[in-house]
């Protein structure tokens, strides 16, 4: 049996579940590539959430079980998925009409950096050989009503991802409402970043040391 008593932080699955619990009943939600894709697997019982994938599906269900994959049914990240009753398929252009037209309630995205003001950088490091274009993420942060970010708190090199000012090319300015990491859930407010919840065995001092900008706690 694994001892979780001294475990520090949340796993990726636990992070995804935290996001899922904060999505209101009846919401239309777009999930980004990577950890955000896992959110679809944690819809709380008795709650209906309509997940959209930008390659042309409304009504995405849980990830497909191993051995039961349909290679014709994938999300934007090329992962095999399932559908819920009433799901519909449409052209890629229609998908972006939904996004740009403000018809999606929440988008969950990954991040390379998030600033104290909610600026998001999630598509390029700006290096000469980096990805040449921002792609659909730009449309999502501009057209979707609420943007949640889910990401590891620090990089593989231990550098903070939540910082004073983004140094990578921006996806959008002042677009992020809430940040979910393996260490905490943080709200982006006009007067700064406020810690909503901390993961197991994480205190505010430890959290602050791994964050590149000031954090506040709700009174």
C-alpha atoms as a printed R data frame, in Angstrom:
    type eleno elety resid chain resno       x      y       z
1   ATOM     1    CA   UNK     A     1   0.000  0.000   0.000
2   ATOM     2    CA   UNK     A     2   1.319  3.469  -0.956
3   ATOM     3    CA   UNK     A     3   1.746  5.827   1.985
4   ATOM     4    CA   UNK     A     4   0.165  9.177   1.057
5   ATOM     5    CA   UNK     A     5   0.489 10.673   4.518
6   ATOM     6    CA   UNK     A     6   3.655 12.607   3.636
7   ATOM     7    CA   UNK     A     7   2.711 13.244   0.019
8   ATOM     8    CA   UNK     A     8   3.348 16.809  -1.134
9   ATOM     9    CA   UNK     A     9   1.013 18.289  -3.735
10  ATOM    10    CA   UNK     A    10  -1.603 16.880  -6.091
11  ATOM    11    CA   UNK     A    11  -1.128 14.425  -8.940
12  ATOM    12    CA   UNK     A    12  -2.142 15.436 -12.467
13  ATOM    13    CA   UNK     A    13  -5.354 13.456 -12.111
14  ATOM    14    CA   UNK     A    14  -6.148 15.211  -8.830
15  ATOM    15    CA   UNK     A    15  -5.466 18.594 -10.442
16  ATOM    16    CA   UNK     A    16  -7.868 17.721 -13.267
17  ATOM    17    CA   UNK     A    17 -10.501 16.645 -10.763
18  ATOM    18    CA   UNK     A    18 -10.171 19.961  -8.915
19  ATOM    19    CA   UNK     A    19 -10.903 21.810 -12.156
20  ATOM    20    CA   UNK     A    20 -13.868 19.556 -12.959
21  ATOM    21    CA   UNK     A    21 -15.440 20.274  -9.573
22  ATOM    22    CA   UNK     A    22 -15.342 24.021 -10.301
23  ATOM    23    CA   UNK     A    23 -17.149 23.786 -13.654
24  ATOM    24    CA   UNK     A    24 -20.852 24.692 -13.195
25  ATOM    25    CA   UNK     A    25 -23.651 22.411 -14.346
26  ATOM    26    CA   UNK     A    26 -24.690 23.017 -17.944
27  ATOM    27    CA   UNK     A    27 -21.422 24.653 -19.010
28  ATOM    28    CA   UNK     A    28 -19.950 24.472 -22.496
29  ATOM    29    CA   UNK     A    29 -16.226 23.857 -22.069
30  ATOM    30    CA   UNK     A    30 -13.177 23.657 -24.329
31  ATOM    31    CA   UNK     A    31 -10.165 21.668 -23.116
32  ATOM    32    CA   UNK     A    32  -6.619 22.389 -24.235
33  ATOM    33    CA   UNK     A    33  -3.981 19.804 -25.065
34  ATOM    34    CA   UNK     A    34  -2.112 17.998 -22.262
35  ATOM    35    CA   UNK     A    35  -3.278 17.972 -18.630
36  ATOM    36    CA   UNK     A    36  -6.502 19.864 -19.516
37  ATOM    37    CA   UNK     A    37  -7.661 16.842 -21.567
38  ATOM    38    CA   UNK     A    38  -7.897 14.840 -18.335
39  ATOM    39    CA   UNK     A    39 -10.660 17.088 -16.971
40  ATOM    40    CA   UNK     A    40 -13.277 15.355 -19.151
41  ATOM    41    CA   UNK     A    41 -12.821 12.182 -17.124
42  ATOM    42    CA   UNK     A    42 -14.041 13.744 -13.869
43  ATOM    43    CA   UNK     A    43 -17.548 15.123 -14.425
44  ATOM    44    CA   UNK     A    44 -19.238 14.969 -10.991
45  ATOM    45    CA   UNK     A    45 -22.265 12.707 -10.694
46  ATOM    46    CA   UNK     A    46 -25.515 14.509 -11.442
47  ATOM    47    CA   UNK     A    47 -23.805 17.318 -13.349
48  ATOM    48    CA   UNK     A    48 -23.936 17.836 -17.121
49  ATOM    49    CA   UNK     A    49 -20.977 19.469 -18.847
50  ATOM    50    CA   UNK     A    50 -20.790 19.758 -22.633
51  ATOM    51    CA   UNK     A    51 -17.167 19.500 -23.733
52  ATOM    52    CA   UNK     A    52 -16.130 20.934 -27.094
53  ATOM    53    CA   UNK     A    53 -13.009 19.976 -28.990
54  ATOM    54    CA   UNK     A    54 -11.934 22.490 -31.602
55  ATOM    55    CA   UNK     A    55 -11.443 19.904 -34.336
56  ATOM    56    CA   UNK     A    56 -15.234 19.615 -34.587
57  ATOM    57    CA   UNK     A    57 -17.099 17.843 -31.769
58  ATOM    58    CA   UNK     A    58 -19.582 19.056 -29.182
59  ATOM    59    CA   UNK     A    59 -20.321 16.450 -26.517
60  ATOM    60    CA   UNK     A    60 -16.923 14.889 -25.845
61  ATOM    61    CA   UNK     A    61 -16.969 12.201 -23.168
62  ATOM    62    CA   UNK     A    62 -14.273 10.435 -21.154
63  ATOM    63    CA   UNK     A    63 -11.036  9.230 -22.764
64  ATOM    64    CA   UNK     A    64 -11.505  5.937 -24.636
65  ATOM    65    CA   UNK     A    65 -10.670  2.741 -22.756
66  ATOM    66    CA   UNK     A    66  -7.560  0.869 -23.868
67  ATOM    67    CA   UNK     A    67  -8.554 -1.655 -26.506
68  ATOM    68    CA   UNK     A    68 -11.776  0.191 -27.358
69  ATOM    69    CA   UNK     A    69 -10.269  3.163 -29.191
70  ATOM    70    CA   UNK     A    70 -11.775  4.487 -32.426
71  ATOM    71    CA   UNK     A    71  -9.011  6.185 -34.430
72  ATOM    72    CA   UNK     A    72 -11.665  8.221 -36.260
73  ATOM    73    CA   UNK     A    73 -12.789  9.759 -32.952
74  ATOM    74    CA   UNK     A    74 -10.062 11.961 -31.509
75  ATOM    75    CA   UNK     A    75  -9.737 15.316 -29.778
76  ATOM    76    CA   UNK     A    76  -7.538 18.249 -30.809
77  ATOM    77    CA   UNK     A    77  -4.562 16.545 -29.161
78  ATOM    78    CA   UNK     A    78  -5.073 13.392 -31.307
79  ATOM    79    CA   UNK     A    79  -6.137 11.380 -28.230
80  ATOM    80    CA   UNK     A    80  -8.905  8.796 -28.655
81  ATOM    81    CA   UNK     A    81 -12.076  9.898 -26.901
82  ATOM    82    CA   UNK     A    82 -15.728  8.949 -26.432
83  ATOM    83    CA   UNK     A    83 -18.944 10.912 -26.915
84  ATOM    84    CA   UNK     A    84 -21.981 11.526 -24.743
85  ATOM    85    CA   UNK     A    85 -25.594 11.052 -25.922
86  ATOM    86    CA   UNK     A    86 -26.606 13.896 -28.239
87  ATOM    87    CA   UNK     A    87 -23.051 14.700 -29.359
88  ATOM    88    CA   UNK     A    88 -22.679 16.486 -32.691
89  ATOM    89    CA   UNK     A    89 -19.930 16.804 -35.297
90  ATOM    90    CA   UNK     A    90 -19.196 19.842 -37.455
91  ATOM    91    CA   UNK     A    91 -16.664 21.617 -39.623
92  ATOM    92    CA   UNK     A    92 -13.514 23.072 -38.085
93  ATOM    93    CA   UNK     A    93 -14.632 26.553 -39.162
94  ATOM    94    CA   UNK     A    94 -17.950 26.140 -37.324
95  ATOM    95    CA   UNK     A    95 -16.009 25.145 -34.222
96  ATOM    96    CA   UNK     A    96 -14.119 28.430 -34.291
97  ATOM    97    CA   UNK     A    97 -17.351 30.320 -34.920
98  ATOM    98    CA   UNK     A    98 -18.539 28.948 -31.567
99  ATOM    99    CA   UNK     A    99 -15.273 30.002 -29.918
100 ATOM   100    CA   UNK     A   100 -14.989 33.456 -31.491
101 ATOM   101    CA   UNK     A   101 -18.702 34.121 -31.062
102 ATOM   102    CA   UNK     A   102 -18.560 33.802 -27.283
103 ATOM   103    CA   UNK     A   103 -20.604 30.606 -27.091
104 ATOM   104    CA   UNK     A   104 -18.107 28.655 -24.937
105 ATOM   105    CA   UNK     A   105 -18.341 29.304 -21.199
106 ATOM   106    CA   UNK     A   106 -14.974 28.027 -19.975
107 ATOM   107    CA   UNK     A   107 -11.660 27.041 -21.530
108 ATOM   108    CA   UNK     A   108  -9.047 25.049 -19.623
109 ATOM   109    CA   UNK     A   109  -5.524 25.577 -20.948
110 ATOM   110    CA   UNK     A   110  -1.969 24.626 -20.083
111 ATOM   111    CA   UNK     A   111   0.677 27.292 -19.503
112 ATOM   112    CA   UNK     A   112   4.364 28.016 -19.780
113 ATOM   113    CA   UNK     A   113   3.971 31.245 -17.797
114 ATOM   114    CA   UNK     A   114   1.181 33.201 -16.085
115 ATOM   115    CA   UNK     A   115   1.741 36.729 -14.788
116 ATOM   116    CA   UNK     A   116   0.313 38.357 -11.659
117 ATOM   117    CA   UNK     A   117  -2.151 40.213 -13.909
118 ATOM   118    CA   UNK     A   118  -3.423 37.040 -15.590
119 ATOM   119    CA   UNK     A   119  -1.365 37.387 -18.768
120 ATOM   120    CA   UNK     A   120  -0.893 33.965 -20.383
121 ATOM   121    CA   UNK     A   121   2.045 32.578 -22.361
122 ATOM   122    CA   UNK     A   122   1.422 29.019 -23.498
123 ATOM   123    CA   UNK     A   123   2.532 28.558 -27.096
124 ATOM   124    CA   UNK     A   124   6.204 29.492 -27.530
125 ATOM   125    CA   UNK     A   125   9.426 30.259 -25.660
126 ATOM   126    CA   UNK     A   126  10.351 32.784 -28.335
127 ATOM   127    CA   UNK     A   127  13.451 30.792 -29.309
128 ATOM   128    CA   UNK     A   128  14.505 30.960 -33.002
129 ATOM   129    CA   UNK     A   129  13.451 27.336 -33.642
130 ATOM   130    CA   UNK     A   130  10.219 27.550 -31.600
131 ATOM   131    CA   UNK     A   131   6.673 27.065 -32.908
132 ATOM   132    CA   UNK     A   132   6.086 29.802 -35.523
133 ATOM   133    CA   UNK     A   133   2.439 30.680 -34.778
134 ATOM   134    CA   UNK     A   134   0.093 30.914 -31.797
135 ATOM   135    CA   UNK     A   135  -2.717 28.869 -33.380
136 ATOM   136    CA   UNK     A   136  -6.131 28.345 -31.779
137 ATOM   137    CA   UNK     A   137  -5.081 29.352 -28.266
138 ATOM   138    CA   UNK     A   138  -5.298 33.019 -29.290
139 ATOM   139    CA   UNK     A   139  -8.934 32.560 -30.372
140 ATOM   140    CA   UNK     A   140  -9.778 30.706 -27.177
141 ATOM   141    CA   UNK     A   141  -8.468 33.357 -24.777
142 ATOM   142    CA   UNK     A   142 -10.156 36.111 -26.816
143 ATOM   143    CA   UNK     A   143 -13.547 34.447 -27.331
144 ATOM   144    CA   UNK     A   144 -14.235 32.240 -24.299
145 ATOM   145    CA   UNK     A   145 -15.901 33.804 -21.248
146 ATOM   146    CA   UNK     A   146 -13.685 32.300 -18.520
147 ATOM   147    CA   UNK     A   147 -10.108 30.969 -18.768
148 ATOM   148    CA   UNK     A   148  -8.754 28.421 -16.273
149 ATOM   149    CA   UNK     A   149  -5.111 27.353 -16.395
150 ATOM   150    CA   UNK     A   150  -3.855 23.970 -15.203
151 ATOM   151    CA   UNK     A   151  -0.099 23.450 -14.990
152 ATOM   152    CA   UNK     A   152   2.769 22.280 -12.807
153 ATOM   153    CA   UNK     A   153   3.774 25.032 -10.380
154 ATOM   154    CA   UNK     A   154   7.385 25.088 -11.580
155 ATOM   155    CA   UNK     A   155   9.269 23.988 -14.691
156 ATOM   156    CA   UNK     A   156  11.376 20.836 -14.926
157 ATOM   157    CA   UNK     A   157  14.342 23.045 -14.009
158 ATOM   158    CA   UNK     A   158  12.537 24.290 -10.904
159 ATOM   159    CA   UNK     A   159  11.780 27.775 -12.215
160 ATOM   160    CA   UNK     A   160   8.455 29.429 -11.284
161 ATOM   161    CA   UNK     A   161   5.731 29.470 -13.926
162 ATOM   162    CA   UNK     A   162   3.667 32.031 -12.020
163 ATOM   163    CA   UNK     A   163   5.682 35.224 -12.240
164 ATOM   164    CA   UNK     A   164   5.567 39.027 -12.076
165 ATOM   165    CA   UNK     A   165   5.662 39.522 -15.848
166 ATOM   166    CA   UNK     A   166   5.739 36.954 -18.669
167 ATOM   167    CA   UNK     A   167   9.002 36.775 -20.610
168 ATOM   168    CA   UNK     A   168   7.653 34.459 -23.336
169 ATOM   169    CA   UNK     A   169   5.418 35.655 -26.218
170 ATOM   170    CA   UNK     A   170   1.897 36.232 -24.921
171 ATOM   171    CA   UNK     A   171  -1.200 34.282 -25.876
172 ATOM   172    CA   UNK     A   172  -3.416 36.920 -24.254
173 ATOM   173    CA   UNK     A   173  -3.278 39.785 -21.744
174 ATOM   174    CA   UNK     A   174  -5.290 39.710 -18.509
175 ATOM   175    CA   UNK     A   175  -7.251 36.629 -19.578
176 ATOM   176    CA   UNK     A   176  -6.657 34.049 -16.803
177 ATOM   177    CA   UNK     A   177  -9.249 33.844 -14.016
178 ATOM   178    CA   UNK     A   178  -7.910 30.909 -12.002
179 ATOM   179    CA   UNK     A   179  -4.708 28.835 -11.885
180 ATOM   180    CA   UNK     A   180  -4.622 25.170 -10.817
181 ATOM   181    CA   UNK     A   181  -1.198 23.710 -10.052
182 ATOM   182    CA   UNK     A   182   0.129 20.659  -8.244
183 ATOM   183    CA   UNK     A   183   0.634 22.874  -5.178
184 ATOM   184    CA   UNK     A   184  -2.353 25.230  -5.055
185 ATOM   185    CA   UNK     A   185  -5.421 26.803  -6.618
186 ATOM   186    CA   UNK     A   186  -4.911 30.530  -7.139
187 ATOM   187    CA   UNK     A   187  -7.438 33.208  -8.130
188 ATOM   188    CA   UNK     A   188  -6.333 36.101 -10.331
189 ATOM   189    CA   UNK     A   189  -7.874 39.321  -8.990
190 ATOM   190    CA   UNK     A   190  -7.476 43.000  -9.889
191 ATOM   191    CA   UNK     A   191  -5.426 43.502  -6.734
192 ATOM   192    CA   UNK     A   192  -3.193 40.438  -7.151
193 ATOM   193    CA   UNK     A   193  -3.045 36.673  -6.783
194 ATOM   194    CA   UNK     A   194  -5.033 35.051  -3.967
195 ATOM   195    CA   UNK     A   195  -4.538 31.494  -2.765
196 ATOM   196    CA   UNK     A   196  -7.880 29.694  -2.810
197 ATOM   197    CA   UNK     A   197  -6.643 26.263  -1.675
198 ATOM   198    CA   UNK     A   198  -3.319 24.575  -0.993
199 ATOM   199    CA   UNK     A   199  -2.445 20.962  -1.719
200 ATOM   200    CA   UNK     A   200  -1.593 18.427   1.024
201 ATOM   201    CA   UNK     A   201   1.533 19.253   3.027
202 ATOM   202    CA   UNK     A   202   1.967 22.638   1.334
203 ATOM   203    CA   UNK     A   203   2.079 25.822   3.411
204 ATOM   204    CA   UNK     A   204   2.083 29.443   2.281
205 ATOM   205    CA   UNK     A   205   5.815 29.884   2.909
206 ATOM   206    CA   UNK     A   206   6.704 26.902   0.703
207 ATOM   207    CA   UNK     A   207   4.264 28.050  -1.957
208 ATOM   208    CA   UNK     A   208   5.624 31.587  -1.986
209 ATOM   209    CA   UNK     A   209   9.211 30.354  -2.407
210 ATOM   210    CA   UNK     A   210   8.195 28.521  -5.587
211 ATOM   211    CA   UNK     A   211   6.255 31.468  -7.006
212 ATOM   212    CA   UNK     A   212   7.849 34.373  -8.876
213 ATOM   213    CA   UNK     A   213   5.437 37.027  -7.637
214 ATOM   214    CA   UNK     A   214   3.605 37.936  -4.427
215 ATOM   215    CA   UNK     A   215   0.765 35.722  -3.244
216 ATOM   216    CA   UNK     A   216  -1.997 36.824  -0.875
217 ATOM   217    CA   UNK     A   217  -4.394 34.812   1.252
218 ATOM   218    CA   UNK     A   218  -8.103 35.427   1.647
219 ATOM   219    CA   UNK     A   219  -8.934 36.942   5.036
